[in-house]
Amino acid sequence: MSYVFDSSPLSALFRNYYRRTFPTLWERFDQLVADNRLVSTREVFREIEDGPIESLLEWATENRDLFATPTAEEGAFVAKIYAVPRFQQNIEQKKLLRGGKVADPFVIARAACENRTVVTVEVMKPNAVKIPNICAHFGVKCVSLPEFMEAEGWTF
């Protein structure tokens, strides 16, 4: 399986799983990156730039190729997402007013266009406009960080 990571699971990894304490996790994670089985998007990189986790920003900068610029196909898929009126609420007004970044639709679009699985910490809620809800609507596979680790057979 291959994955597109949202910023939230990357933040969780870098905040809670220190490299010196969880070396095996990071060896496996780094191997997924090296094998191109784990990617993200430019918009996630932009969210990381605005975030407080310095080690994540350093890693993201060192792995800049991981965060691809959206393709025309992905842009068209983002348009499909926002063609659904209730998904337009995914763009948080406060975030936009503060100049914040909106990566969610681009993460989903990359996963859909490349037949990958989205990894997020968001959870499915009835009538919500979160990543798992949008993924379910479009038939894009979506897992949590623990489900990602389980799918990879990681035990520590």
Accessible surface in RSA format (square Angstrom, percent):
REM  Atomic radii and reference values for relative SASA: ProtOr
REM  Chains: A
REM  Algorithm: Lee & Richards
REM  Probe-radius: 1.40
REM  Slices: 20
REM RES _ NUM      All-atoms   Total-Side   Main-Chain    Non-polar    All polar
REM                ABS   REL    ABS   REL    ABS   REL    ABS   REL    ABS   REL
RES MET A   1   107.60  55.7  55.07  36.4  52.53 125.1  70.29  59.8  37.31  49.4
RES SER A   2    28.67  24.2  24.95  33.3   3.71   8.6  12.37  26.3  16.30  22.8
RES TYR A   3     0.21   0.1   0.21   0.1   0.00   0.0   0.07   0.1   0.14   0.2
RES VAL A   4     0.00   0.0   0.00   0.0   0.00   0.0   0.00   0.0   0.00   0.0
RES PHE A   5     0.03   0.0   0.03   0.0   0.00   0.0   0.03   0.0   0.00   0.0
RES ASP A   6     4.83   3.4   4.83   4.8   0.00   0.0   0.00   0.0   4.83   4.8
RES SER A   7    18.80  15.9  18.80  25.1   0.00   0.0   5.69  12.1  13.11  18.4
RES SER A   8    30.89  26.1  22.71  30.3   8.18  18.8  28.47  60.6   2.42   3.4
RES PRO A   9     0.00   0.0   0.00   0.0   0.00   0.0   0.00   0.0   0.00   0.0
RES LEU A  10     0.20   0.1   0.20   0.1   0.00   0.0   0.20   0.1   0.00   0.0
RES SER A  11    21.99  18.6  21.99  29.4   0.00   0.0   5.89  12.6  16.10  22.6
RES ALA A  12    16.69  15.3  16.68  25.7   0.00   0.0  16.68  23.5   0.00   0.0
RES LEU A  13     0.18   0.1   0.18   0.1   0.00   0.0   0.18   0.1   0.00   0.0
RES PHE A  14    18.42   9.2   9.75   6.0   8.67  22.6  11.04   6.7   7.37  21.1
RES ARG A  15   124.69  52.4 115.00  58.6   9.69  23.1  55.86  76.3  68.84  41.7
RES ASN A  16    81.68  56.3  65.32  63.1  16.36  39.4  18.31  44.1  63.37  61.3
RES TYR A  17    63.86  29.8  63.17  35.9   0.69   1.8  23.57  17.7  40.29  49.7
RES TYR A  18   113.02  52.8 109.29  62.2   3.73   9.7  73.87  55.5  39.15  48.3
RES ARG A  19    97.78  41.1  88.48  45.1   9.30  22.1  63.26  86.5  34.52  20.9
RES ARG A  20   201.20  84.5 166.22  84.7  34.98  83.3  79.79 109.0 121.41  73.6
RES THR A  21    82.43  58.6  58.54  59.3  23.90  57.0  49.95  67.1  32.49  49.1
RES PHE A  22    66.12  33.1  61.84  38.3   4.28  11.1  66.12  40.1   0.00   0.0
RES PRO A  23    71.07  51.8  67.69  61.7   3.38  12.3  70.37  58.1   0.69   4.3
RES THR A  24    56.48  40.2  56.24  57.0   0.23   0.6  25.41  34.1  31.06  47.0
RES LEU A  25     0.83   0.5   0.83   0.6   0.00   0.0   0.83   0.6   0.00   0.0
RES TRP A  26     5.84   2.3   5.81   2.8   0.03   0.1   5.84   3.1   0.00   0.0
RES GLU A  27   118.13  67.8 106.85  80.8  11.28  26.9  47.73  92.3  70.40  57.5
RES ARG A  28    88.31  37.1  83.72  42.7   4.59  10.9  27.84  38.0  60.47  36.7
RES PHE A  29     0.01   0.0   0.01   0.0   0.00   0.0   0.01   0.0   0.00   0.0
RES ASP A  30    54.04  37.9  49.75  49.5   4.29  10.1  28.08  66.1  25.96  25.9
RES GLN A  31    97.81  54.7  95.57  69.8   2.25   5.3  38.71  82.4  59.11  44.8
RES LEU A  32     7.28   4.1   7.27   5.2   0.01   0.0   7.28   5.1   0.00   0.0
RES VAL A  33    28.51  18.8  19.07  17.3   9.44  22.7  19.07  16.6   9.44  25.6
RES ALA A  34    80.03  73.6  39.48  60.9  40.54  92.2  51.26  72.2  28.76  76.2
RES ASP A  35    75.53  52.9  50.57  50.3  24.96  59.0  18.85  44.4  56.68  56.5
RES ASN A  36    91.50  63.1  85.97  83.1   5.53  13.3  27.82  67.0  63.68  61.5
RES ARG A  37    73.32  30.8  73.32  37.4   0.00   0.0  35.86  49.0  37.45  22.7
RES LEU A  38     0.33   0.2   0.22   0.2   0.11   0.3   0.22   0.2   0.11   0.3
RES VAL A  39     3.30   2.2   3.30   3.0   0.00   0.0   3.30   2.9   0.00   0.0
RES SER A  40     0.16   0.1   0.16   0.2   0.00   0.0   0.16   0.3   0.00   0.0
RES THR A  41     0.73   0.5   0.73   0.7   0.00   0.0   0.73   1.0   0.00   0.0
RES ARG A  42    62.20  26.1  62.20  31.7   0.00   0.0   9.24  12.6  52.96  32.1
RES GLU A  43    12.26   7.0  12.26   9.3   0.00   0.0   8.88  17.2   3.39   2.8
RES VAL A  44     0.00   0.0   0.00   0.0   0.00   0.0   0.00   0.0   0.00   0.0
RES PHE A  45    13.24   6.6  13.24   8.2   0.00   0.0  13.24   8.0   0.00   0.0
RES ARG A  46    90.51  38.0  90.32  46.0   0.19   0.5  10.19  13.9  80.32  48.7
RES GLU A  47    30.53  17.5  22.23  16.8   8.30  19.8  17.16  33.2  13.37  10.9
RES ILE A  48     7.72   4.4   1.11   0.8   6.61  15.9   6.13   4.4   1.59   4.3
RES GLU A  49    90.19  51.8  69.78  52.8  20.41  48.6  15.69  30.3  74.50  60.8
RES ASP A  50    92.83  65.0  56.26  56.0  36.58  86.5  31.75  74.7  61.09  60.9
RES GLY A  51    34.66  42.7   0.00   N/A  34.66  42.7  16.65  45.7  18.01  40.3
RES PRO A  52   126.15  91.9  88.33  80.5  37.82 137.5 101.08  83.5  25.07 155.8
RES ILE A  53    25.89  14.7  19.89  14.8   6.00  14.5  23.41  16.9   2.48   6.7
RES GLU A  54   127.26  73.1 119.28  90.2   7.98  19.0  46.67  90.3  80.59  65.8
RES SER A  55    54.96  46.4  48.88  65.2   6.08  14.0  41.61  88.6  13.34  18.7
RES LEU A  56     3.75   2.1   3.75   2.7   0.00   0.0   3.75   2.6   0.00   0.0
RES LEU A  57    58.51  32.6  58.51  41.9   0.00   0.0  58.51  41.1   0.00   0.0
RES GLU A  58    93.12  53.5  87.83  66.4   5.30  12.6  37.93  73.4  55.19  45.1
RES TRP A  59    18.20   7.3  16.28   7.9   1.92   4.5  14.09   7.5   4.11   6.7
RES ALA A  60     0.00   0.0   0.00   0.0   0.00   0.0   0.00   0.0   0.00   0.0
RES THR A  61    78.94  56.1  69.08  70.0   9.86  23.5  62.05  83.3  16.89  25.5
RES GLU A  62   143.28  82.3 103.91  78.6  39.37  93.7  46.62  90.2  96.67  78.9
RES ASN A  63    38.86  26.8  32.78  31.7   6.08  14.6   7.19  17.3  31.67  30.6
RES ARG A  64    97.09  40.8  92.96  47.4   4.13   9.8  47.26  64.6  49.83  30.2
RES ASP A  65   143.62 100.6 116.76 116.2  26.86  63.5  44.20 104.0  99.42  99.2
RES LEU A  66    14.50   8.1   6.38   4.6   8.12  20.4  12.46   8.8   2.04   5.5
RES PHE A  67     5.02   2.5   0.00   0.0   5.02  13.1   0.00   0.0   5.02  14.4
RES ALA A  68    34.43  31.7  25.94  40.0   8.49  19.3  33.56  47.3   0.87   2.3
RES THR A  69    85.09  60.5  72.13  73.1  12.96  30.9  45.30  60.9  39.78  60.1
RES PRO A  70    26.06  19.0   8.43   7.7  17.63  64.1   8.73   7.2  17.33 107.7
RES THR A  71    73.56  52.3  63.22  64.1  10.33  24.6  69.44  93.3   4.11   6.2
RES ALA A  72    95.57  87.9  69.25 106.9  26.32  59.9  80.98 114.0  14.59  38.7
RES GLU A  73   111.27  63.9  99.98  75.6  11.28  26.9  43.61  84.4  67.65  55.2
RES GLU A  74     5.82   3.3   5.82   4.4   0.00   0.0   0.17   0.3   5.65   4.6
RES GLY A  75    32.05  39.5   0.00   N/A  32.05  39.5  25.19  69.1   6.86  15.4
RES ALA A  76    61.72  56.7  50.40  77.8  11.32  25.7  57.67  81.2   4.05  10.7
RES PHE A  77    24.96  12.5  23.27  14.4   1.69   4.4  24.23  14.7   0.73   2.1
RES VAL A  78    17.31  11.4  17.31  15.7   0.00   0.0  17.31  15.0   0.00   0.0
RES ALA A  79    63.75  58.6  50.07  77.3  13.68  31.1  58.47  82.3   5.28  14.0
RES LYS A  80   110.82  54.1 105.32  64.6   5.50  13.1  66.10  59.5  44.72  47.6
RES ILE A  81     0.15   0.1   0.15   0.1   0.00   0.0   0.15   0.1   0.00   0.0
RES TYR A  82    40.19  18.8  35.49  20.2   4.71  12.2  36.22  27.2   3.97   4.9
RES ALA A  83    75.94  69.8  45.18  69.7  30.75  70.0  56.30  79.3  19.63  52.0
RES VAL A  84    32.45  21.4  30.77  27.9   1.68   4.1  32.45  28.2   0.00   0.0
RES PRO A  85   101.49  74.0  95.21  86.8   6.28  22.8  95.55  78.9   5.95  37.0
RES ARG A  86    95.06  39.9  90.75  46.3   4.31  10.3  52.98  72.4  42.07  25.5
RES PHE A  87     0.00   0.0   0.00   0.0   0.00   0.0   0.00   0.0   0.00   0.0
RES GLN A  88    93.96  52.5  84.81  62.0   9.14  21.8  25.58  54.4  68.38  51.9
RES GLN A  89   124.95  69.9 104.92  76.7  20.03  47.7  42.20  89.8  82.75  62.8
RES ASN A  90    11.24   7.8   4.26   4.1   6.98  16.8   1.06   2.6  10.18   9.8
RES ILE A  91    59.53  33.9  48.29  36.0  11.23  27.1  48.29  34.8  11.23  30.5
RES GLU A  92    88.24  50.7  82.82  62.7   5.42  12.9  33.60  65.0  54.64  44.6
RES GLN A  93   118.41  66.2 112.30  82.1   6.10  14.5  50.75 108.0  67.65  51.3
RES LYS A  94   157.14  76.7 154.29  94.7   2.85   6.8  98.52  88.7  58.62  62.4
RES LYS A  95    54.53  26.6  54.18  33.2   0.35   0.8  26.11  23.5  28.42  30.3
RES LEU A  96    82.88  46.2  66.88  47.8  16.00  40.2  67.24  47.2  15.64  42.1
RES LEU A  97   136.24  75.9 101.52  72.6  34.72  87.3 104.92  73.7  31.32  84.3
RES ARG A  98   180.45  75.8 142.16  72.5  38.29  91.2  79.50 108.7 100.94  61.2
RES GLY A  99    48.97  60.4   0.00   N/A  48.97  60.4  35.60  97.7  13.37  29.9
RES GLY A 100    22.89  28.2   0.00   N/A  22.89  28.2  13.35  36.6   9.54  21.4
RES LYS A 101    63.51  31.0  57.91  35.5   5.59  13.3  38.27  34.4  25.23  26.9
RES VAL A 102    28.50  18.8  19.32  17.5   9.19  22.1  20.25  17.6   8.25  22.4
RES ALA A 103     0.56   0.5   0.00   0.0   0.56   1.3   0.00   0.0   0.56   1.5
RES ASP A 104    23.29  16.3  23.29  23.2   0.00   0.0   2.05   4.8  21.24  21.2
RES PRO A 105     1.79   1.3   1.79   1.6   0.00   0.0   1.79   1.5   0.00   0.0
RES PHE A 106    46.44  23.2  46.20  28.6   0.24   0.6  46.38  28.1   0.06   0.2
RES VAL A 107     0.00   0.0   0.00   0.0   0.00   0.0   0.00   0.0   0.00   0.0
RES ILE A 108     0.00   0.0   0.00   0.0   0.00   0.0   0.00   0.0   0.00   0.0
RES ALA A 109     0.00   0.0   0.00   0.0   0.00   0.0   0.00   0.0   0.00   0.0
RES ARG A 110    22.32   9.4  22.32  11.4   0.00   0.0   0.51   0.7  21.81  13.2
RES ALA A 111     0.59   0.5   0.00   0.0   0.59   1.3   0.00   0.0   0.59   1.6
RES ALA A 112    33.66  30.9   6.03   9.3  27.62  62.8  11.48  16.2  22.17  58.7
RES CYS A 113    34.90  26.4   5.65   6.3  29.25  68.7   6.78  17.2  28.12  30.3
RES GLU A 114    68.16  39.1  44.56  33.7  23.60  56.2  32.28  62.4  35.88  29.3
RES ASN A 115   139.74  96.4 120.19 116.2  19.55  47.1  31.89  76.7 107.86 104.2
RES ARG A 116    26.60  11.2  18.77   9.6   7.83  18.7   2.97   4.1  23.63  14.3
RES THR A 117     4.99   3.5   4.99   5.1   0.00   0.0   0.00   0.0   4.99   7.5
RES VAL A 118     0.00   0.0   0.00   0.0   0.00   0.0   0.00   0.0   0.00   0.0
RES VAL A 119     0.00   0.0   0.00   0.0   0.00   0.0   0.00   0.0   0.00   0.0
RES THR A 120     0.78   0.6   0.78   0.8   0.00   0.0   0.78   1.0   0.00   0.0
RES VAL A 121    70.01  46.1  51.65  46.8  18.36  44.2  53.99  46.9  16.02  43.4
RES GLU A 122    42.87  24.6  30.81  23.3  12.06  28.7  21.97  42.5  20.90  17.1
RES VAL A 123    89.39  58.8  83.97  76.0   5.42  13.1  86.94  75.5   2.45   6.6
RES MET A 124   106.45  55.1  83.67  55.4  22.78  54.2  75.24  64.0  31.20  41.3
RES LYS A 125   112.08  54.7 111.85  68.6   0.23   0.6  57.88  52.1  54.21  57.7
RES PRO A 126   125.01  91.1  98.98  90.2  26.03  94.6 110.38  91.1  14.63  90.9
RES ASN A 127   139.65  96.3 111.78 108.0  27.86  67.1  29.02  69.9 110.62 106.9
RES ALA A 128    20.37  18.7  10.96  16.9   9.41  21.4  20.37  28.7   0.00   0.0
RES VAL A 129    24.75  16.3  23.46  21.2   1.29   3.1  23.46  20.4   1.29   3.5
RES LYS A 130    82.74  40.4  82.74  50.8   0.00   0.0  42.64  38.4  40.10  42.7
RES ILE A 131     0.00   0.0   0.00   0.0   0.00   0.0   0.00   0.0   0.00   0.0
RES PRO A 132    13.27   9.7  11.55  10.5   1.72   6.3  11.73   9.7   1.54   9.6
RES ASN A 133    10.83   7.5   7.39   7.1   3.44   8.3   1.95   4.7   8.88   8.6
RES ILE A 134     0.32   0.2   0.32   0.2   0.00   0.0   0.32   0.2   0.00   0.0
RES CYS A 135     0.52   0.4   0.52   0.6   0.00   0.0   0.52   1.3   0.00   0.0
RES ALA A 136    61.97  57.0  32.70  50.5  29.27  66.6  42.78  60.2  19.20  50.8
RES HIS A 137    97.81  53.5  63.31  44.0  34.50  88.3  46.58  48.0  51.24  59.6
RES PHE A 138    48.84  24.4  19.80  12.3  29.04  75.6  25.82  15.7  23.02  65.9
RES GLY A 139    72.05  88.9   0.00   N/A  72.05  88.9  37.78 103.7  34.27  76.8
RES VAL A 140    16.23  10.7   5.92   5.4  10.31  24.9  10.24   8.9   5.99  16.2
RES LYS A 141   114.80  56.0 100.81  61.9  14.00  33.3  69.31  62.4  45.50  48.5
RES CYS A 142    35.93  27.2  10.11  11.3  25.82  60.7   7.23  18.3  28.70  31.0
RES VAL A 143    14.01   9.2  11.36  10.3   2.65   6.4  14.01  12.2   0.00   0.0
RES SER A 144    30.20  25.5  27.71  37.0   2.49   5.7  23.51  50.1   6.69   9.4
RES LEU A 145     9.63   5.4   9.57   6.8   0.06   0.1   9.57   6.7   0.06   0.2
RES PRO A 146    94.40  68.8  87.43  79.7   6.96  25.3  90.82  75.0   3.58  22.2
RES GLU A 147    91.60  52.6  87.86  66.5   3.74   8.9  32.59  63.0  59.01  48.2
RES PHE A 148     0.02   0.0   0.02   0.0   0.00   0.0   0.02   0.0   0.00   0.0
RES MET A 149    23.07  11.9  23.07  15.3   0.00   0.0   7.38   6.3  15.69  20.8
RES GLU A 150   139.92  80.3 123.97  93.8  15.95  38.0  43.95  85.0  95.97  78.4
RES ALA A 151    54.37  50.0  12.54  19.4  41.83  95.1  24.93  35.1  29.44  78.0
RES GLU A 152    40.26  23.1  15.19  11.5  25.07  59.7   3.90   7.5  36.36  29.7
RES GLY A 153    54.87  67.7   0.00   N/A  54.87  67.7  33.17  91.0  21.70  48.6
RES TRP A 154    23.50   9.4  10.53   5.1  12.97  30.5   3.15   1.7  20.35  33.0
RES THR A 155   114.37  81.3  99.93 101.3  14.44  34.4  74.70 100.3  39.67  60.0
RES PHE A 156   132.37  66.2  47.98  29.7  84.39 219.6  86.45  52.4  45.92 131.4
END  Absolute sums over single chains surface
CHAIN  1 A     8267.2       6558.2       1709.0       4517.7       3749.5
END  Absolute sums over all chains
TOTAL          8267.2       6558.2       1709.0       4517.7       3749.5
